Amino acid sequence: MSLFSGFNISASGLTANRMRMDVVSSNIANANTTRAELVNGEWVPYRRKSVQLSQSGVSPFEQKLQSMMNRESTHVSGVKVSRIKEDQTPFTLSYDPTNSEADENGYVRLPNVDPIKEMVDLMSATRSYEANVTALNASKSMFMKALEIGK
């Protein structure tokens, strides 16, 4: 484990949570976008996206090897964004026959974005970001105190 691993872990958390906030912001901005993508000649609404995080720095082989040796992996280096996935829940239908986006039955397909859920996700990402900043500042403070010992 390196001397600066605390900084690296906090930095990876900051990066991951910034990505979470960006994706949530995109979801909120597109909450009313009914023509986001052309699929098979038909326009479909915006589909909600979410960030999937995973542990970084440890390969599946290393995890398996450590578990077979009945040891826990001591190599920790934070988190990473493994992928951004689309939410496959069905679109919401709204009856509005006057809308130019309405189908032959008068229904408009709306994105599967719930603004309340997005705000909760945004608050969670913000709190996680702040926690990583606090951990980073604590690590920095410990290093500064350690340097003062030698004076």
C-alpha positions in Angstrom: 0.0 0.0 0.0 1.5 3.3 -1.0 2.0 6.3 1.2 -0.5 8.3 -0.9 -3.2 5.6 -1.2 -5.6 7.7 0.9 -5.3 10.5 -1.6 -5.8 8.1 -4.5 -8.9 6.6 -3.0 -10.5 10.0 -2.3 -9.6 11.2 -5.8 -11.2 8.2 -7.4 -14.3 8.8 -5.2 -14.4 12.5 -6.3 -14.2 11.5 -10.0 -16.9 8.9 -9.7 -19.3 11.1 -7.8 -18.7 14.0 -10.3 -19.7 11.6 -13.1 -22.8 10.6 -11.1 -23.8 14.3 -10.7 -23.2 14.8 -14.5 -25.5 11.9 -15.4 -28.2 13.0 -13.0 -28.0 16.5 -14.4 -28.4 15.1 -17.9 -31.4 13.1 -16.8 -33.1 16.1 -15.2 -32.4 18.2 -18.3 -34.0 15.6 -20.6 -37.0 14.8 -18.4 -39.3 16.2 -21.1 -37.4 15.1 -24.2 -39.8 13.1 -26.3 -37.6 12.8 -29.4 -34.1 11.7 -28.3 -33.2 8.9 -30.6 -34.3 7.4 -33.9 -34.7 3.6 -33.6 -36.0 1.6 -36.5 -37.4 4.7 -38.2 -39.3 5.7 -35.1 -38.4 8.5 -32.6 -38.1 7.3 -29.0 -38.0 9.4 -25.8 -34.9 10.0 -23.7 -34.1 7.0 -21.6 -32.9 7.5 -18.0 -29.2 6.7 -17.4 -27.4 5.6 -14.3 -23.8 5.2 -13.3 -22.6 1.8 -12.2 -19.5 1.9 -9.9 -17.0 -0.9 -9.2 -13.9 -1.4 -7.2 -10.8 -0.3 -9.1 -7.3 -1.7 -9.1 -8.2 -5.4 -8.3 -8.6 -7.7 -11.2 -11.1 -10.6 -11.1 -8.2 -13.0 -11.2 -6.6 -11.4 -8.1 -9.9 -11.5 -6.2 -10.3 -15.2 -7.0 -6.7 -16.0 -6.1 -7.1 -14.2 -2.7 -10.4 -16.0 -2.0 -8.8 -19.4 -2.8 -5.9 -18.6 -0.4 -8.5 -17.6 2.3 -7.1 -14.1 2.4 -8.7 -10.8 1.9 -7.3 -8.6 -0.8 -5.3 -5.7 0.8 -4.9 -3.9 -2.5 -7.4 -1.1 -2.4 -7.4 1.8 -4.8 -10.8 3.3 -4.8 -13.7 3.1 -7.2 -14.2 3.6 -10.9 -17.1 4.1 -13.2 -17.5 0.7 -14.8 -20.3 1.8 -17.1 -23.2 4.1 -17.7 -26.4 2.0 -18.3 -29.8 2.9 -19.6 -32.8 2.2 -17.4 -35.1 -0.2 -19.3 -38.3 0.6 -17.4 -41.2 1.4 -19.8 -41.9 4.9 -20.9 -44.8 6.9 -19.4 -47.8 7.4 -21.6 -49.7 10.7 -21.5 -53.0 11.3 -23.3 -52.6 14.5 -25.4 -54.1 14.1 -28.9 -53.2 17.7 -29.7 -49.5 17.1 -29.3 -47.6 16.6 -32.6 -45.7 13.7 -30.9 -48.9 11.7 -30.2 -49.5 8.3 -31.8 -52.7 7.3 -33.6 -54.5 6.8 -30.2 -53.5 10.2 -28.9 -50.8 9.1 -26.5 -47.4 10.7 -26.1 -44.5 8.6 -24.8 -42.6 10.5 -22.1 -39.2 9.7 -20.8 -38.8 7.3 -17.8 -37.2 10.0 -15.7 -38.7 10.7 -12.3 -37.4 14.1 -11.1 -37.9 13.2 -7.4 -35.7 10.1 -7.8 -33.1 12.2 -9.7 -33.0 14.8 -6.9 -32.4 12.1 -4.3 -29.6 10.6 -6.5 -28.1 14.1 -6.9 -28.2 14.7 -3.1 -26.6 11.3 -2.5 -23.8 12.0 -5.0 -23.3 15.4 -3.5 -23.0 14.0 0.0 -20.6 11.3 -1.2 -18.5 14.0 -3.0 -18.4 16.1 0.2 -17.3 13.0 2.3 -14.5 12.4 -0.1 -13.4 16.0 0.1 -13.4 15.7 3.9 -11.3 12.5 3.8 -8.9 14.2 1.4 -8.5 17.2 3.7 -8.0 14.9 6.7 -5.2 13.0 4.9 -3.6 16.3 3.9 -3.8 17.5 7.5 -2.1 14.3 8.8 0.7 14.7 6.3 1.2 18.3 7.4 1.3 17.3 11.1 3.8 14.6 10.3 6.1 17.1 8.6 5.9 19.4 11.6 7.2 16.6 13.8 10.6 16.8 12.2 11.0 20.5 13.0 
